[in-house]
Structures are given as structure tokens and as C-alpha cells.
Amino acid sequence: MADWNLPIDEFEKMLSVYVIDCAITHHDDAEWVVKPYPYTDGAYTTGVRRGNKTWHTDNCCEHLYLQKEEDHPLLAVFESLMR
């Protein structure tokens, strides 16, 4: 991300939002959720809900480019939400 002068972790967070939003767009029963973060006053966490599963993360793509799909546990959780 040298052209944008953007650290890779920030790019991964942006990519996470895009990936989750794409999944929500393609599943009528999926939605964004926002909840207060339990350990910090005034902070919130975002996530995705589908059916009776809810998953909160700020970066589902962390180091994804370094790992094989089967080695990425968060991706497995995300896939279980979107099946």
C-alpha cells in the first residue's frame, strides 16, 4: 500500500469492512450490528449477524495474505456465518 501511504493493518481493516459488506449484500438475512464495547466507556464494536450467529471483529483479514485459507480461523468462522 506504498502508493497510498497506508499501513497494511489499516488496509486490512478496510478490506474487512468491504468483505463483510459484500457478504451481507448477498444474504438477505444478514445484517450489521453495533454494540457497546464492554471494557471501554463510549467505545463500540461492529459485527455481522446472520440467523442465530453473531460475529464481532475489527479485522477479519489480518495477515490473510500470509496464510492459507485453511489456516485462518477467523475466515472459517466467517464462512460458517455465511453458509
Buried (B, 14 or more C-beta within 10 A) or exposed (E): EEEEEEEEEEBBBBBBBEBBEEBBEEBEEBEEEEEEEEEEEEEEBBBBBBEEBEBBBEBBBBEBEEEEEEEBEBBEBBEEBBE
